[in-house]
Amino acid sequence: MTQRLSDDTLSTIPSDVARPRFDRAATRIGIVHLGLGAFHRAHQAVATQAVLDGGDRAWGIAGVSLRSPDTRDALQPQDGLYTVAVRSGGGDRFEVVGAILRQLVAPEDPEEVLALMATPDTRIVSLTVTEKGYCHHPATGALDEAHPDIVHDLAHPHAPRSAPGFLVEALHRRREAGLPPFTVLSCDNLPANGETARRVVSAFAELRGAALGSFVAREVPFPSTMVDRIVPATTDADRALVAERLGVEEAWPVMTEPFSQWVIEDHFADGRPDWTLGGARFVADVEPFELMKLRLLNGSHSTLAYLGYLAGHETVSQAMADAPFAALLAAMMEREIAPTLPPLFGFDLAAYRAELLQRFRNPALRHRTWQIAMDGSQKVPQRLLGTIRDRLKAGEPFERLALGLAGWIRYAGGRDERGGTIDVRDPMAARLKDLSERAGDDPARLADAFLSLHEVFGDDLPADPRLRRALEGALERLITVGAAKAVAERA
Ligand code: CS2
């Protein structure tokens, strides 16, 4: 049997595969990361490896999974090592990453996680817990106090389940011990992700006590970040490709593209790694970058995912090879999204848009439309609705954005265009299906039913007749002619 990737077998892999150049045994843990998924491993951990390679030994990562043991089970036998495969039409590049020194599974031992978060060496707690991990109302960003995990964590503060629960208990312990707080570094695709994190974490702290609430709100830095790298879920074919290239078994490599971007607000409690060594950029205000990325990249991605899935496209690059889809996205970005963005001095927005289309075309990545379609109720507000809101304010048209939104509604109904069942993954899936079944194939009733979701649409959008009309029109096209033709009509 072939050997497994590990500290011991690292010397056997081909010499052109990049690998850690630092002494892992002499590196301290300075970052506890919540949400040990593929995105973190292909993004922040790679930039952190560059810092460790540069000789700063204070910033090793302890990765925490908040739910499943799968990542820990895959990485622990590999001493935490894994491969990042950077893929494009121009060929593949491989790098073994060793920045994640420990892997923990929170539900198995929440105390171990809390203790690590509360040690003096831990100076940053970063997060990729996805939109729903913030336990907030997507339309307003306010903490959902009725969220089952929040209710649980308030009753059991020493054995939390949610990210806010872990952060608040660990910050409480540090405060009691007279230690400085850590910096909370959100790396999720949310608007003003630092502010959103501050809002939910300090609201939860406030529920535990007024003094703790104001400590968190005032003393803890929550810098915002813009993170960008496309990281499709790993398949068995990917595992086989990596094993063949490395000559050792690798249980969970991550697949990604050459592009990577990380823009971070430079506001930390107690020092930070020099992530510029890994290509990151520190700025005073991340918001313009974040809006640009969420609206242009993620807004288009979700549009392509819903409409592409309905039209029978399994992957993003397949949908992009269908000319009307590529044309729809290009026009939507240029005419409907770009005009809503604040100016970014010295930044070539047209080149950024062109690069996005190129990235979506990457033929070496099999990024499933179904994967991006997940959790629409949590994603649509910041990806499409903020843009639509700005277009309404400006009195400008937004038919393509409305078609993307209608795509989500059709998709969330759970039936594809051939009558097959869609495996809709969304915390609100049951409710969305119910709304859609009651409305049937009547575009007006369907538009009204979904617009009644104030936690997604807020209070303003449901009351705007222009949105209702545009949505009804787009749904009518999807229902009568199907996604492929509806896209061609707007391309
Ligand atoms: C995607 C993102 O799955 C999704 O919702 O839109 O994960 C996207 O690939 C990243 O934000 C790219 O940086």
Boltz pocket constraint, residues with backbone or C-beta under 6 A from the ligand:
constraints:
  - pocket:
      binder: B
      contacts: [[A, 189], [A, 227], [A, 228], [A, 229], [A, 230], [A, 231], [A, 297], [A, 298], [A, 301], [A, 302], [A, 371], [A, 372], [A, 373], [A, 374], [A, 379]]
      max_distance: 6.0
